Amino acid sequence: MSRPVSITLQNSQDGIAIADAIMADNSDADRKSFPAMTKIDCPGRLVINSESVSELLGREWDPQEIHMSVISLSGTVDEDDGTFTLFWR
């Protein structure tokens, strides 16, 4: 079993859309919802695709915007123009 990565997001409009996109794009992800936040764990690797988040928000979303919704994360971060990825080296 792979070491899990995790991300915890605020339950804002953007945070909920990001969490929904994560769940749609990462079949092994496990979501736990709380009153003010959502925590998602995923074994090995978690990929957030800007196209998926943009579709849910109804506007263009840049992966750099994730920093306004993140409460905490666990894993190595790799960012580019289209994705925000968490993994362990």
C-alpha positions in Angstrom: 0.0 0.0 0.0 1.3 3.5 -0.9 1.8 6.2 1.6 -1.2 8.4 1.5 -1.1 12.1 0.6 -3.8 14.5 1.9 -5.3 17.9 1.4 -7.7 19.8 3.6 -9.7 22.6 2.0 -12.0 25.3 3.3 -15.7 24.7 2.6 -15.9 27.8 0.4 -17.3 27.9 -3.1 -13.9 27.3 -4.6 -12.9 24.7 -2.0 -16.0 22.6 -2.5 -15.5 22.7 -6.3 -11.8 21.7 -5.9 -12.9 18.8 -3.6 -15.5 17.7 -6.1 -13.0 17.8 -8.9 -10.5 15.8 -6.9 -13.1 13.1 -6.2 -14.1 12.9 -9.9 -10.5 12.6 -11.1 -9.0 10.4 -8.3 -10.9 7.2 -7.9 -8.9 6.0 -4.9 -9.5 9.3 -2.9 -11.4 9.2 0.4 -13.4 12.4 1.4 -14.3 13.4 4.9 -16.5 16.5 5.3 -16.7 18.7 8.4 -18.6 21.9 9.1 -15.8 24.2 7.9 -13.5 22.0 5.9 -13.1 18.9 3.7 -10.2 16.5 4.1 -9.2 14.2 1.3 -6.7 11.4 1.5 -5.4 9.4 -1.4 -2.9 6.6 -1.6 0.3 7.6 -3.4 -0.7 10.4 -5.7 -3.5 13.0 -6.0 -3.9 15.1 -9.1 -6.1 18.3 -9.3 -6.8 19.2 -12.9 -7.5 22.8 -13.7 -10.0 21.8 -16.4 -12.1 19.8 -13.9 -12.2 22.6 -11.4 -12.9 25.2 -14.1 -15.9 23.2 -15.3 -17.4 23.0 -11.8 -16.8 26.7 -11.1 -18.0 27.9 -14.5 -14.9 30.0 -15.0 -11.2 29.6 -15.7 -9.3 28.3 -12.7 -5.5 28.6 -12.3 -3.9 25.9 -10.0 -2.1 28.8 -8.2 -5.6 29.8 -6.8 -5.6 26.6 -4.7 -3.5 28.4 -2.1 -6.5 30.6 -1.1 -8.5 27.4 -0.2 -5.9 25.1 1.3 -5.9 24.7 5.1 -3.2 21.9 5.1 -1.6 19.3 2.9 0.7 16.4 3.2 3.0 15.3 0.4 5.4 16.7 -2.1 3.8 19.4 -4.3 4.3 19.7 -8.1 2.5 22.6 -9.9 2.3 23.5 -13.5 -0.2 25.4 -15.7 -2.8 22.6 -15.8 -2.4 20.6 -12.6 -1.6 20.6 -8.9 -0.2 17.2 -7.8 0.6 15.8 -4.4 2.8 12.7 -4.1 5.7 11.2 -2.1 9.1 10.8 -3.6 
